[in-house]
Amino acid sequence: MGPDYFRRNVREYETQLIDALHSFGGRAIYHNCGRAARLLPLLREIGMDIYESLTPPPFGDTDPVEAAKNMDGIALMGGIDQIELLRKATPAIVQQRVAELAAIAARHGRFILGTSDYLNESTPIENLYAMRAAIDCV
């Protein structure tokens, strides 16, 4: 959906839902695993606590640096492509991507490293170990 549609048909209801959750002491993780770059300025306004999932191309269009600029004060979560990167890359490339995200996270200050969505059953265990090892080095 585009920004105009979001403004007219979605924003009010998402804001009400998040406000209700906050009124009960809860926190809101807002998940958008697709093409969300155009929506980032609007998404910031709905009151979420954590924005997830920072889906990179080719399955999304979210640049984590731009997301960090637009989501000041909101924790970011995700950033690891579980389809192309985790399933097909070498462990060294996985570790490199984690290091890149860690550098962005250090500047933003609020970041939860994770995949952009669910793990695929064909994900090599070596790449999950590589991700974990890279996190330990941060």
Protein Blocks (a to p, Z undefined) as FASTA:
>chain_A
ZZklmmmmmmmmmmmmmmmmmmnopacddddfbdfklmmmmmmmnopabdcehiacfkbc
cdfklmmmmmgoiaceejiafklmmmmmcfklmmmmmmmmmmmmmmnopacdddfbdcdf
klcfklmmmmmmmmmmZZ
